Amino acid sequence: MRCAWYVPCLASHETLQELCRKENLTCKSIGITNRSLKSYEVEYLCDYKVEEGKAYYLVKWKGWPESSNTWEPRKHLNCPLLIQNFLRDKNEYLSRGRGGKAMKLRNHVKTLKPAIADYVVKKAKQRIALQRWKEELNRKKNHKAMILVENTVDLEGPPLDFYYINEYKPAPGINVLNGITTGCECADCPAEKCCPKEAGFILAYNKRKKLKIQPGLPIYECNSYCRCGPDCPNRIVQKGTPYSLCIFRTNNGRGWGVKTLQKIKTNSFVMEYVGEVITSEEAERRGQFYDNQGNTYLFDLDYDSDEFTVDAARYGNVSHFVNHSCDPNLQVFNVFIDNLDLRLPRIALFSTRTIKAGEELTFDYQMKGSIDLTSDSAEGLSPSKKSIRTVCKCGAMCCRGYLN
């Protein structure tokens, strides 16, 4: 009997192509054939110089090691976008050195300073890395709306230890799918026997599929056992994010943030907060480590008890990057769909007001401030408390000064 071991390759597609070309090997699975073994495509531009009145660019060839970089005259390059990126990055570096004032190289300058060339290369590599990350996010998401990535602030690339997931990732021994054995028999939801009424609550949505219940009340959506179809007005959260969003680098030291690319009306579902579901004991242990880093990713699931916590530090979706605000435009609600275990609600973020396209999305990590939550269940929506106070940088007029 033969046993085969399969180990995932950690090398990038381009690195494997570089190795093939260096060793003169072909590999159809990564696009290196006898015909393409010697093909050349500009990946990015590294440097610039002028010799005998002619402009030359140092070219990094896609799929080739940097040792194969060559100087090419401008007329040989058919990559206007890459040239545009090169010039913009160069001018950006120069303008930063002059307090933001635009500055261009003088005509008599024959070469770039090493610091400028180094910055241009770093920006090019960052742009490629962010593009790959964007493609990865959009491959993994399970909703139709797009996810974009943008960094016009610094040289920070994609997070190295973050894995995109669409739903809860339970720790061993935790079952996040239980408690559902039947569904509603409605031909046209909502009816007298529909899921919310069976649970003792009203339907959470109006005819326009907008939220109509107060903060603190739970949402019961139709589940996989229900007879109603996908167009049922009581299936909102389970369909995923309906808006195209952009993960962007903030310019005031808050790291990454999320902004909407579309207008969002009041009381609309925006996204779920997902991550690893762990015990509260494990959350306490991890919390001590996160405290030292100044991170806030632990979200207590204490709608009915305090047994479990969601940790979105390593595993999560777009909500991982949503920042805190003392005057937020998102509000948290507990949702039950294919699991009626009150200890394990799904966490959904809904808009508290109309949000303009391009506006940053935020929620209050303590669930106070712009919306007054006074019920016992509402108090259970706050993230895990931390012993170390973290300074708040939300900039709201009503800022409390600290995240906790």
Salt bridges, closest charged atoms under 4 A:
GLU14 OE1 - ARG132 NH2 2.79
GLU18 OE2 - LYS60 NZ 3.56
GLU43 OE1 - LYS60 NZ 2.75
GLU43 OE2 - ARG132 NH2 3.92
GLU51 OE2 - LYS49 NZ 3.02
GLU66 OE2 - LYS125 NZ 3.13
GLU72 OE1 - HIS76 ND1 3.86
ASP89 OD1 - ARG127 NH2 3.00
GLU92 OE2 - ARG96 NH2 3.34
ASP118 OD2 - LYS122 NZ 3.22
GLU136 OE2 - LYS140 NZ 2.87
GLU150 OE2 - LYS259 NZ 3.03
ASP154 OD2 - ARG249 NE 3.07
ASP161 OD2 - ARG314 NE 3.04
GLU185 OE1 - ARG227 NH1 3.48
GLU272 OE2 - ARG346 NH2 2.78
GLU276 OE2 - ARG286 NH1 3.12
GLU282 OE2 - ARG285 NH2 2.57
GLU282 OE2 - ARG286 NE 2.84
GLU307 OE1 - ARG343 NH1 2.91
ASP311 OD2 - ARG286 NH1 2.71
ASP341 OD2 - ARG343 NH2 2.76
GLU359 OE2 - ARG353 NH2 2.63
GLU360 OE1 - ARG254 NH2 2.83
ASP364 OD1 - HIS324 ND1 3.67
ASP364 OD1 - ARG400 NH2 3.00
